[in-house]
């Protein structure tokens, strides 16, 4: 027999005791208890596709205080009730129908990885004003992003990788006033950056563009990124030249250009950028 004392508002994390049977009695105060059955996959199944649906007696209220959720390798799972308390959500190798997230007003981190049938991003994604980090990885059929990104007023980091059919970025990109890091790589259908789409990124400090084989031009508004510190351009064989004004980026600390054979030369006047400590060109 054991006697436990718990401070007010304390929480015991989920844990498993196989085969244990508990008889409990609250001697003083109140103690809400919620138990869940452990679900074992079928022994004959070697692939993690055995969850066709999520069921709960309380649906979205089952985990009312849940802050972080990772769903991985469940391509048959079409729906999951997402609690409004979520702050960190990772969907990896999942069904795109799962991504209804209109009520996740507290969500700050979202990672979409290997959603192979995802064609466009859900509109509900752009309703979270708390979102600060968004990663879109390995979505080979994604061909467009929402034109309405103005609600992402807190977004600081945007990463887009391995989205082979993504042909353009929205002009509304300039609404991301808090964005500090924009990373684009392995998007082989992308031909250019938005003409005016990055001019409004007044806080942008980090901009790597890598392995975009069809990219032919950078934005002419690049020189307006006055706080830019790190600019990397790698493996973009069709990229013609730097836009004018890069030498006016007075906070630039590193400039790396690698395997861009169409570049005739680096911008003139870089020797006047006093903050530049790293310069690479191959």
N, C-alpha and C positions, 0 to 999 in steps of 0.2 A: 504494500500500500504506500502511495506517495501523496504528499500534500504540497500544492504549489500556490505561491502567492504572486499575483500579477499587478503591476502598477496600472493606474487608470489609463485607458485608451491604448494599452499595449496590444501587439499583434504577434501571433505565433505563425511563422511561415509554413507553407505546405511541406509535409514530410511524410515518409512512408514507413510503416512498421508491418511487414508481412506477417500475417497470421495472428496479429495481436487483437484481442477483444478488450474493449475499455468500458468499465462501468464508472461513471463520474457523477459527482454531486457538488453543486455550488453551495458553499457554506455561507458566503456573504457576497452581496452584490449581484451582478448579472454577467453572464458570459455567453454571447452568441457563438454557436459552433456550426460550421458547415463542412460536411464530409463529401468526398468524391471517390468514385470507384476507379481503380487503376485498370486501364484498358491495355491488354496485351495484343499485339498483332498476331494474325494467324501464322502458325508455324510453317505452313506450306508456302506463305508469301515471302518472296525475297525482295520485292520492290515496295517502296514506301507509299503505295497508292491505296491503302486499305481504309481510308477515312472518306467515304463518299458524302457524309454530312455531319454537321455538328448539331447536337441536340442538348438542350438544357431546360430544366423546368422553369427557370427564371429568365431564359433567353439572355438578353443583353445585361441583365442585372446579376448574372452569376458571379462576375468578378468586378464588383462596383469600384474597387480601389486599385485595380490593375493598372500599372503605369508602363510596363514594357511587355511586348508580345512579339515573338518570332514564330512564323509559320513557315516550315521548310518541307519541300518535297511532298506536297499534298495536291497534285494536279487535278484530282477528282473532287476535291472539296469545293463546292460551288458557293457556299455562304457560311459566314461565321459572324455571330453577333459581337460587335466591337464596342466595349464599354466607353463611355464618354470620358473616363478618367485617363485614357491612354495618352502617353507622352512620347513613346518610342515604339514604332511599328516596323517590322521587317517581314516582307513577303518574298520568299525565295522559292522558285520553281512551283508556282501556284497557278490556280485558275484565275484568269482576269476578271471573272464575274464576282470575285470576292471583294473587289476594290470599291465598295460603296462606303464612303467615309465622310459623308456630309455633316455628321454631328460631332466630329472629332475636333472640337474647338481648342483643346489643350495640346494637340499633337505638335511636337517640336522636331522630331526626327522621323523621316520616312525613307526606307530603302526598298526599292523594287528591283529584284534581281532574278534574271532568267524567267521572266514572264513571256514565254515564247509566242503566245497568241495575242499579245497586247498590241492593238492597232493605234489607239489614241488614249491619252490620259483622261481619267474621269473628271468631269467638271467639279465634283465634290471635293476633289483634291485641293482646289484653289479657293476653298472657303475657309481654310484654317489660317487665321492671322498670326498664330503662334509658331507656325512652321519655320524653323531656323536652318535645317539641313535636309536637302533632298538629293538622293542618289538614284539614278536610273541606269541600270546595268544589264547588259545582255538581253535586250528586248529587240530581237532582229526584225520584227514586223511593225514596230512603231514608226509611223511615217509623219506624224504631226504632233505638236504640242498645243495646248490650249492658247487661244488668243487673249484670254482674260486672266492675266497673272497679277493684276493690280492689288488683289487682296493679300498677296504674300509679302506683306510689309515688313516682316521680321526675318525673311530668308537671308542667311549670311553665306551659305555654301550650296552651290549647285554643281553636281557632277553628272555628266552624261557620257557613258562609255558603251562601246560595242552595240550600237543601235544602227545597223547597216542601212536601213531604209529611211532613216530620218534625213529629209532633204533640206529642211530649213528650220531656223529658230524664229519664234514669233517676234514681231516688232514690239510687242508689249513687254519685251524683256527689259526695256528701259524703266519700267515701273518698279523694278526691284532695287529700291533706293538703299537698302541695308546690305546688299550683296557685297561680300568681301573676297570670295573665291569662286571662279567660274572655270571648270575643267571640262574640256571636250576632247574625246579621243576615240579613234576607231569608228568614226561615223562616215562611212565611205560614200554616202550619197549627198553629203553636205557640200554645197558648192561655194557658199559665201556666208559671212556673218551679216546680220541685219544692218542695213545702211544707217539707220538711226537707232537701232535697237540697243546699243551699248553706251550711247552718249550719256544716258542718265545714271549710269552706274558709278556714282560719284565717290563711293567708298571702296571700289574694287582695288584689291592689292595684289591678287594672284591670278594669272591668266595663262594656263598651259593649253596649247592646242597641238595634238599629236596624232599622227597616223590617220589623217583625213585625205585620202588619195585623190578626191575630186575637188578639193577646196582650191579655188582659183584666186580669191581675193579676201583680204581682211577688211574690216570696217574702216571707212574714212574718218570715223569719229574716234578712232583709237587715241588720238592725241588729247582728247578731252578727259581721259582717265588719269587725272592729275595726281592721284594717290597711288598709282600702280607701282609696285615694288619688284615683282618677279614676272617676267614675260618669257615663255618658252614656246618655240615653234619647231616641231620635229616631224620628219617623215611626211611632208606635204609636197609631193613632187611637182604639182601643177601650180603652186602658189607663186605668183609673178613677182611681186615687189612689196616692200614696206609702204604703208601709207605715209604721206608727208606729216611731219610734226612729231615723230617719235622722239626726236632729240630734245623735245620740250618737256618730256616726262621727268620732272625735276626730282622725283622721289625714287626713280628706277635704280634698283640695286643689282639686279642680275638680268642679263639678256642672253638667251641661249638659242641658237639657230643650228639645226642639224639636219642634213640630208634634204635640203630644199634646193635642188639644182637650178631652178629657174631664177633664183635670186642673183642679180648681177653684183650687188654690193650691199653692205650695211648702210643704214641712213647716215648722211653727213651730219656732223656736229655732235656725235656721241661723246667726243672727247670733252665736251662742255658740261656733260652730266656728271656733276661732282660726286653724286651718291653712288655711281656705278662701280661695283667692286668685282663683278664676275661677268666676263664677256666671252662667249664661246661661239665659234662659227666653223662648221665643217661642211 
